[in-house]
Amino acid sequence: MLEVGSKAPDFKLPDQNGKIHTLSEFKGKRVILYFYSKDNTSGCTKQACGFAERYPQIREKGAVVIGISKDSVESHKKFEEKYGLPFTLLSDTELMAIKAYDVWKEKKSSGKVTMGVVRTTYLIDEKGIIVKAMDKVKAADNPQEMLEEL
């Protein structure tokens, strides 16, 4: 996990509509940047829907939400449409941002060790500095915690 006070690494990734985004285009706004493992899984759906529910208040506080996983653009589009997600989902199939933000880790599941995305959320200030970093977040609680941080 990256440290609070460090500069957030920039990225260049496609969203659910295929449009390319960079972190630097959000300068002047606070960014809730969250990494999750997979579209349409129970925890990731809870987290995404929680952010969607709170999105009007998050926007009122001058912030945006960006979700990143290694799912494809097409998968993100279906996820967005199925749940009416009002924010940007970025596809990182090459793990560029996922590795830059140090969220690609060993995970243990049913006694098996695999590599995967550890659910992690960063709050990045208007200047691109990490002001809050949370790893192993609880999917259902994370959106409210981040709203309170703003």
Buried (B, 14 or more C-beta within 10 A) or exposed (E): BBEEEEEBBEBEBBBBEEEEBEBEEBEEEBBBBBBBBBBEEEBBBBBBBBBBBBBEEBBEEEBBBBBBBBBBBEBBBBBBEEBEBBBBBBBBBEEBBBEBBBBBBEEEEEEEEEEBBBBBBBBBBBEBEBBBBBBEBEBEEBBEBBBEBB
